[in-house]
Amino acid sequence: MRNTGEYAVGWFTLSLINAGLAQAKGRSGLGWWLASLFFGPICTFLIVVLEPVKPRL
């Protein structure tokens, strides 16, 4: 179980990347960051596939 720390650092880094991607697409960075802490790569896939949010007028 020596790789547990490396796995946790990678997972946390992925969640930060997801938050940045979500904000770039007009979505909640905090919400996606929290979701990414639990669902990681699934959230990455969803962020990439979902269309950007259109601004309301």
N, C-alpha and C positions, 0 to 999 in steps of 0.2 A: 504493500500500500504506500510506497514511497512517492508515487506520482499523484497522490490526492491533492497536494498543494498546487502542483502545476495545472491540474485539471480545473481546480477552482479559479485560479488566476485567468486561465483561458476563457472559462465560462463568463466570468465577470467582465473581461475585456470585450467579449462578444456582445454582452448586454449594453455596454457603453457605445459600441459601434452601432448597434440597433437603434439606440436612442437618437444618435446623430442622424442616421438615415431617416428615421421617422420624422424628425423635425424638418429635415430638408424637403420632405414630401407634405409638409403642412399638418402633421399629426402631432399628438401629445408625446413629447420626448419622455416625460416622467412615466406616463402610462405604459408606453412600450418598453421602457427600461425595466419596470417592475414585472411586466409579463415575460420579458426575456430572461429574468432571473429564474423563472420557473420552467419556461418552455424553450429557451435558447434558440436552436437552429430552426425550429418551426416558425418562430416569430421572424427570423431573418427571411425565410422564404415568403411569408405573408407580406412583409414590408416591401420586398422587391416586386412581388406580383401585383399588389394593390395599386390602383391609380392614385396619383396625388390628389389631395383635397383641393377643390376649387374654392377660391375665396368668395364669401357672400357679399353681395352688393347692397 
